[in-house]
Amino acid sequence: MQNTVVIDCFPTSAGRYPAEYAIVAIDVVRATTTAITAAAAGRRCFPVPTLGAALALAKMIGNPLLVGEQKGFLPAGFDLNNSPSELLARDDIDRPVILLSSTGTGLCYEASKRHHSVFLACLRNYVSVVGCLAERFRNVAVIGAGNGDEFREEDQLCCAWIAERLLEIGYVAENTNTLDIVRRWSSKPVDAWLNNKSAAYLKTSRQLADLEFILTHVADLTAQFTLQHGEVIMSGYEFNSGLPDWASKGISGAGR
């Protein structure tokens, strides 16, 4: 049986794949970039699917940092936006991050409901995640978070770069759409998506530091990042959170 890779999009897509698949969740602008940056800096990080889940989890852990956005706006009571550059500039590493975004953290949640092996990826670790996937998994689904009904170009690029490397070492694409996306982005530079809506949003909202961060932090991490009981874990480290798994305890269904 051949090893396979497929590229897909949107949080609900995670449910299409059997439990034995490894899921790679990608939201370059900006949820997985922020989550990976938090974990790489030594922070605990908990992606949550809803504002209600964020507030419920905040009551359960001590002195959290509420980080994120909803439809591009900072929710009331949050400490900072879904910003890897702002987060990295802070020195309160002991404060765990509760991370909320419009789609990226929802993808993390949907994937973790159905799969034991959920990886987070962005441009920072797209190379290193391939080696781990190839050693351990026969089937891989690389899923972009999307925005509305749009498969955002920056996520297509990151998905394509991961899938391309798996194809190079012997994986087979599950469908022609996967091959088409790989071919479209194979030889493109990292800034090939700068004319799209995601880049425009960062520019118009004066969050250029994040745009620069994303473009200048490419393949600079050698670790892998997985979701375990709702927490982002960097490879080589095992944390016992002491918290109930909010994904299985119904916190995700909490209202605003």
N, C-alpha and C positions, 0 to 999 in steps of 0.2 A: 504494500500500500504506500502510495506516495505522500510525502508531506505537502500540505497545502497552505496557502495564504490568501486572504480575501480582504479587500478594502471596502469599508462601508461608512455610513454616516448616520448621525442622530442618536440620542439616548435610547430610543425604543428599539433600535437595531440590535442591541445586545441580546435581546430575547430570541433572535433568529438562530442562534448558534448553540449546539449541544454543550453540556457542562464541561466536557473534556477539552474544549477549545481554550487557548490562552487569549484573553482579550487585552488589547492595547488601547487605552483611552487617550485621546489627543485633543487638546484645546490650546493651541499655541498662543492665541490672544484671548484670555491669558491664564485660564484656570490651572492647567497642568504645568505651565511654566512657573506660576506662583507656588503651587504645591511642591514641586520638585525643588525649587529654590529654597523654600522654607525647610524642607527635610535635609537638604544638603548642607544648610547652615547650622544644623543641629537642633532645629525646632521640632516639636511634635506638631503634626498637622492633621486635621480632621475635615475632609471635604463633606459638605452636607447638601442635600437636594433642595431644601426649602428654607424660607425664613423661619418658619415655625420650628424646624429641626435645629437650626442654628441657635435660637433662643433657648430651646429646651436643653440642648447640650451645654450651653453656657452656664446653666444653673447647676450642672453636674460636675464641672471641673473648676479648679481654682484659677482665678485671675486670667481668663482667656483673652486673646486678642481677636476681636471680631473683624474679619477681613472679607471684603467682597462687594458685589454689586447686584442689582436686579434691574434689567433692562437699561443698563448703563448708568444707573444712579446709585449713590451710596445709601444703603438703608439707614433709617433712624437708629441711633445708638451704636453704629459700627465705628471702629477705630480708624480704618483706612480702606481704600479701594482695593480691588483685585489687582494689586500692583507688585510685581516682583522687585522692581527697583526700590520702591518705598519700603517694602518689607525688609530688604537686605540692608537698608540704611539704618534700621533700628538696632539698638543694642540690648533690648530686653528679651534675650534668647530663651529665658526660662518661661516665658508666657506661651502656652500652646495656642496655635492658630486654629480657629474655626473658620473654614473657607466656604464661601457661598458665591456662586456665579449663575448667570442666566441659563447656561446649558452645560458647561463643562463639568461642574460638580454633579449635575443630574445624570450625566453619562457615567460618571464614576459609581454613583449609587445603583443605577440600573444594571450595570455590569456586575457589581458585587452581589446583587441579589441572586444571580443565576450562575455565577462562576466562582470557583475557588481561586483561580489564577488570573488576577487582574493587575496589569502593569500600567503605570503612567509614563507617558513619553511626551517630549517636546523637542525642540531643536537642540537643546543642551545635551540630551542623552540618546539621541536617535541611533547613534552608532553602537553604543554599549549594550542597548537592550537587545539587539539582534543576536549577539553571541549567546545570551542567556536563553532566548527563545529557541534557538537552533539546537541547543544542548538538551532541552527538556520537553519540547512540545512538537507533536506531529501536525497540529492544526492551529493556525493563528488567524484571528480576526483583528484587523487594525481599523479602529473606528474614530472618525472625527466627530467632534461635538455638534457642529452645525449651528446655524442661526436661523430660526424660522424654518423655511424650506430650502435654505441655501447651504451647500457644502462649501465652506469657506476655503479660499485658495491657499491660505497659509497652512490649513490643516491637510488639504490635498497634498501639498508639497511634502509635509512631514510624513504623512502616511505612505506616500509614494517612495520616499527615500528609504524607509524601513522595509517596505515590501520588495523593493528592487534588490536590496542586499540579501533578503531571504531567497529570492529567485536565483540570484547568482550562486548560492551554495546548494541549490538543488530542489528548493520548494517549487511547487506548481501553482499557478494562479487558478483560483476556483471559477473565475468567470472572465469574460472579455472586458467588463467594466474595470476590473482590477488592472488588467494589462494596459488599457487605455489611459488610466490615471498615471501609471508608472511611466509610460512613454511620454505623456504630456509634460511631466515634471522632471524627468531623468537628468537632463542636461541644463536645467534652469538654475540661475544663481539664487542665493538665499533671499535676495530682495525682490524676486520676480513678482511678488504679490503686493507691492507697495502702492498700486493704484486702486486697490479694492476698498470695500466699505470698512473693513476692520482697521486698516491703516488710516483711512480718512477719519474714523471716529477718534483714534488716538491723537491725531493731529488737531482736529477741531476742539477736542476737549483738553488740549494742552497737556497731554500725557506723553510727550515726546521722549521722556526718559525711558519709558517702557518700550517704545518702539526701538530705540537705540539699544536697549538691553537685549531684546530678543534677537536683533540682527548681529550683535557682537558676541553673544554667548552661544556659540554653535559647536557641538561635539566637544564641550569643555568638561564634561562629567563622565567618569568611567563607571559609575555605580548604576544599579538598577533600582527602581522604586515600585513597590507593590502596595496594594491595599490589603490590610489585614484587620478585620473587625472594625472597619471604618477609619482606620488610621493609615497614613502614608508611612511606609517603612522602607528605609534605605537598605540595600543588600548588605548582608554581613552583620546586621543588627536585629535583635529580637527584643521588642519591648512588651512588657505585660502592662497594658493600660489600666487595668483595674476597673474598667468601665464596662457596662453592658453594651452589647452590640446594638447601636441605635437602629441599624437597618432591620434587625429582627424584633425589636421591641416596640415598633410602631411610632417612634419619634418622627420619622419621615412624614407621617400623615398629619402632623400637628398643623394647626392653622396659623395664619399670620397673627 
